[in-house]
């Protein structure tokens, strides 16, 4: 916790005099595909009340294990009072990823999802929609914007992330965003950023560039974290912990960022990607302690849940004891003729 205290002291020194405005609170969430997170007392003790789940847009009609996994995750989140952010993506399966649904098909599949899970009120239109190597929307930003508009029309009152972007900073990303914005219409819209490429190198210039280029946008970091192992990044828990510390420092200074979702809670055994705060054997990694340090900062500190009613109703007053009956006098000895 010493690092968290030192970060807080630095932030206080940079904030200026005591009368300066207090920065807005940022919501901390966790991205995780495994519902066992909700059974982990360490997660529940963090005070995190928001979690993100990625599902194929056609999960209800796909049925089978995909729908079973969605039922288990969303049921566990509901049981623990966690607010889910469900982000849609392409059909699962290598061959099926190339399918680009029509707007009508997307809207119909979403209506089926809403009918099955009416309590879910926060959605992401499409995950990393600008990533042409793995998403059918990568070359179709206008279609992604049409999905967003259709989702908004069919879920009045819901909170909708317009699109989730893998923030690479190259010219293709900015061109994709311009086309998306032109089709999405007047905002402000919520944009979800995934800034792994730069935070892994302990940088933040692309995130800052996004804030400058889209001054009216609402901004969430919907996926970020410390990569323990991935492709050229060899296994290194220390590096991952440093990245998580960096993410909290950067977000603490960028007050337009409203939410911060780290990914992910526990390593699931996938040797191609590991960013878990908890090792597969249940051991907490250094990144877990950096999460606790970061959440000790005022901007990320969880808000206690309101208590609307007493935990138990007051006991009824005890009834007054009945007065003792008057003793009955005994008759005198002998009869009236004595």
Secondary structure as GFF3:
##gff-version 3
##sequence-region A 1 338
A	DSSP	alpha_helix	2	15	.	.	.	ID=ss1
A	DSSP	beta_strand	27	31	.	.	.	ID=ss2
A	DSSP	three_ten_helix	35	39	.	.	.	ID=ss3
A	DSSP	alpha_helix	41	45	.	.	.	ID=ss4
A	DSSP	beta_strand	50	56	.	.	.	ID=ss5
A	DSSP	alpha_helix	59	62	.	.	.	ID=ss6
A	DSSP	alpha_helix	64	79	.	.	.	ID=ss7
A	DSSP	beta_strand	83	89	.	.	.	ID=ss8
A	DSSP	three_ten_helix	95	98	.	.	.	ID=ss9
A	DSSP	alpha_helix	103	116	.	.	.	ID=ss10
A	DSSP	beta_strand	122	124	.	.	.	ID=ss11
A	DSSP	three_ten_helix	136	139	.	.	.	ID=ss12
A	DSSP	alpha_helix	141	154	.	.	.	ID=ss13
A	DSSP	beta_strand	159	166	.	.	.	ID=ss14
A	DSSP	alpha_helix	171	184	.	.	.	ID=ss15
A	DSSP	beta_strand	190	194	.	.	.	ID=ss16
A	DSSP	alpha_helix	196	199	.	.	.	ID=ss17
A	DSSP	alpha_helix	205	213	.	.	.	ID=ss18
A	DSSP	beta_strand	218	224	.	.	.	ID=ss19
A	DSSP	alpha_helix	237	253	.	.	.	ID=ss20
A	DSSP	beta_strand	257	263	.	.	.	ID=ss21
A	DSSP	alpha_helix	286	294	.	.	.	ID=ss22
###
